[in-house]
Amino acid sequence: MKLLVVGGAGFLGRYVRAEAARHGVPALGTTTRAEPGRGLVRFDLAEDRSIREAVPADYFRDGRPVWVVVCSCTTPMDRCRTEWDYAYRVNVTNTIRLIDDAAAAGARAVFVSTSYVFDGDAGYYPEDWPHAPTSAYGQHKSEVDRYVTATHPDSLVVRLDKIVGADPAEAHPFSDWWNLYRAGKPAVCIADQVLSPTLVDDLAGGIVTACRLGLRGVYHLTGPEAFRRDHLARHFYRVMGVPGEVLTRPVAAFGLADPRPLNTYLDSSRFAAETGFRFTPMSAVMTRFRAAVGRAAA
Ligand SMILES: NC(=O)c1ccc[n+]([C@@H]2O[C@H](COP(=O)([O-])OP(=O)(O)OC[C@H]3O[C@@H](n4cnc5c(N)ncnc54)[C@H](OP(=O)(O)O)[C@@H]3O)[C@@H](O)[C@H]2O)c1
């Protein structure tokens, strides 16, 4: 098998490529950058161009099964509302075209979806809970998530919640909070937001595991722990051993263009039961982050 990681230079995409390499699975990535760099080819979903034109001529025809892992999305999230036409073309119209083109070439897709396909009222959603997105980002993801499920039953949809990392040099909530502390500023969190933080390494591991096992259908891919965002920040500062200040504000006070649902934590027990995959507890992720900060300071 081999992987084609669309959005392969992004946060998750880089980890998926590295995880594949650890298993001896070739993984080509795509980026919109003019000079893609090693292991990447240029591909922009804003352009009406088939993925088959972006990869080497025999890419889909060398006998190995191909999984196209779709990690791409317009970021930051607010652009889905403020630049609706552009974002819809990238996130929906041309992502569906990408998945159709990949299927026509004999590949199977892994579409990276989100907990934001749900309304955020109940929380702890199972896979078959009805979609009711409240944000433009969630609407875009929901359209493709439902299309893939209905049209390509051999493909896979993985829904994620909040991605975190153990590397202080990368952009994610823990490095944001650490940088705020070092700048003498408080971490200001959306009040009453409950999420399932999940280590990016585990998400990459889960996606490669799912491809190796040939899973199909919809799976929630999150750690089993759920935290209020401000509690997670307080735990983080406690593990870091620093008196970081954590404040909460109602979501309306953040002036965000695209609304954020509050209860986005997911029930991911199906994936764990079917694969035996174990997610890293947040305490261990924070301890790894602290060790990395210590190494950088030494
Ligand atoms: N981060 C989270 O907490 C979170 C939570 C739930 C779901 N997700 C989903 O997980 C996926 C990965 O997230 P991430 O945090 O890794 O995001 P990220 O670091 O912002 O990466 C997004 C990727 O999308 C690519 N992209 C953007 N516009 C594109 C276009 N027009 N054509 C082709 N590629 C384009 C980017 O490519 P280049 O910049 O290299 O050109 C980049 O690699 C996304 O689908 C996101 O919606 C993320």
The ligand as a Gaussian input file, in Angstrom:
#p B3LYP/6-31G(d) Opt

LIG

0 1
 N       -6.389000      21.220000      14.021000
 C       -7.452000      20.725000      14.644000
 O       -7.608000      20.835000      15.882000
 C       -8.501000      19.972000      13.830000
 C       -9.646000      19.496000      14.485000
 C      -10.597000      18.761000      13.751000
 C      -10.389000      18.542000      12.396000
 N       -9.279000      19.038000      11.799000
 C       -9.083000      18.793000      10.376000
 O       -7.874000      18.072000      10.213000
 C       -7.266000      18.418000       8.974000
 C       -5.813000      18.776000       9.223000
 O       -5.776000      19.892000      10.113000
 P       -4.390000      20.598000      10.439000
 O       -4.503000      21.140000      11.820000
 O       -3.263000      19.721000      10.067000
 O       -4.470000      21.829000       9.425000
 P       -3.283000      22.713000       8.791000
 O       -1.983000      22.503000       9.493000
 O       -3.805000      24.108000       8.691000
 O       -3.133000      22.100000       7.337000
 C       -4.105000      22.355000       6.368000
 C       -3.568000      21.829000       5.072000
 O       -4.530000      22.132000       4.058000
 C       -3.804000      22.455000       2.892000
 N       -4.587000      23.349000       2.048000
 C       -5.124000      24.549000       2.375000
 N       -5.693000      25.105000       1.295000
 C       -5.508000      24.221000       0.260000
 C       -5.832000      24.235000      -1.100000
 N       -6.455000      25.284000      -1.673000
 N       -5.480000      23.172000      -1.872000
 C       -4.828000      22.107000      -1.330000
 N       -4.456000      22.050000      -0.040000
 C       -4.799000      23.108000       0.742000
 C       -2.556000      23.168000       3.379000
 O       -1.556000      23.048000       2.403000
 P       -0.288000      24.056000       2.246000
 O       -0.401000      25.085000       3.322000
 O        0.917000      23.174000       2.394000
 O       -0.381000      24.613000       0.911000
 C       -2.239000      22.420000       4.659000
 O       -1.355000      21.362000       4.419000
 C       -8.113000      19.547000       8.383000
 O       -8.981000      19.014000       7.436000
 C       -8.905000      20.060000       9.560000
 O      -10.150000      20.581000       9.178000
 C       -8.319000      19.737000      12.479000

